[in-house]
Amino acid sequence: MKKYAVIVAGGSGSRMGAAVPKQFLLLKDKPVLWYTLETFLAAYEDMEVVLVVPAEHVEAAKGVVDATRAPERVRLAVGGNTRFDSVRKGLEMIGEESVVFVQDGVRCLTSGALVRRCYEQAVRLGSAIPVVSSKDSVRLVKGDGSIVVDRSLVKLVQTPQTFLSSILLPSYRVEYREEFTDEATVVEASGHAVHLVEGEVNNIKITTPLDMLVAERLLS
Amino acid sequence: MKKYAVIVAGGSGSRMGAAVPKQFLLLKDKPVLWYTLETFLAAYEDMEVVLVVPAEHVEAAKGVVDATRAPERVRLAVGGNTRFDSVRKGLEMIGEESVVFVQDGVRCLTSGALVRRCYEQAVRLGSAIPVVSSKDSVRLVKGDGSIVVDRSLVKLVQTPQTFLSSILLPSYRVEYREEFTDEATVVEASGHAVHLVEGEVNNIKITTPLDMLVAERLLS
């Protein structure tokens, strides 16, 4: 089935304390975003990418795309004010009867194996949301206190959140709601169950300087 | 108030794929456990440490203790079959009217500032359980499916779990139960509320080779 990756790179980098948004920070001389693009372009020969960036980053993003293995398979879209809006903008550029991967631009350590695992499950079940278990104990805040929860039941959600276009596209034909914190919540709101798939411990999101150090080591 | 740290170093290292248990793996020429010991010994001049290890690691543990700044403030105890048993063995060696820190031996990046924050809150409220928020979205498995939970309400639990001895010691005078996954759950089972305190993103537990890389970078 045809494959599209909608890669959302809208961060402002404020949490890094850096002037450069984190998707453009360099890891071994390449921007974080370059690794993310490469992973998806390499995973499947017929993968097409829609890269969604804020208007002010279009030029920088073009530079990153041009350095990838297949710039001709990447199109740019200008994002909106929220993650939901940005994904919706990206979805306007994809075709029907496909599998769609929605990926954080700053999740640059996703493996090709995970991309393919998500694809296969999405074809079979309609969706694939990669998750890993917490290795720490987990508590839920309740009122003034907190309760412990069985950590084997707590799943930390990663990307690519992957769906059949026949499920994802209609789900996004709604108004934005506050509970839409990721793509899975949008799809659920339209009445579809979402299916989890085993993610990867190393598939981290770059949000702090520590994450940059980790990513640098993992890429070495 | 008098301070005791019960440092539990009972892991077998199987998750690291290494023959050496993770608490003895070297970070910049020092064992992981050495850093943990140093943090607690340095945090307060009157801190005493009870280091709980399996019988087969007593000799190795002695070597680590001797390399610290204050071996005379560290005593060894032989651990039990479960975390609960090991902590209980350690608690047999501490005095009344004190604050007790229970620490994972492989959590070697805990800062002195966090130790002091836990101390101050435990004196004031009776307990201090360091937690951080998840930066990933979180889902809870329910039956065949899963539900999303507000990630601001999900707290990942760290150590040192810190208590007044007047709360912790009586709480451990019970039989082991399966729901005793950490010290907080034991204290709660005896009818005490536990109080959370802000932990540290860098206060990671060394369980995978990736964690070793991170720790090495953070110590550089």
Interface residues (C-beta under 8 A of the other chain):
Chain A: I129 V131 S134 K135 D136 S137 V138 R139 L140 V141 K142 G145 S146 V148 V149 R151 S152 L153 V154 K155 L156 V157 Q158 E179 T181 D182 A184 T185 E188 A193 V194 L196 V201 N202 K205 T207 T208 L210 L213 V214 R217 L218
Chain B: I129 V131 S134 K135 D136 S137 V138 R139 L140 V141 K142 G145 S146 V148 V149 R151 S152 L153 V154 K155 L156 V157 Q158 E179 T181 D182 A184 T185 E188 A193 V194 L196 V201 N202 K205 T207 T208 L210 L213 V214 R217 L218
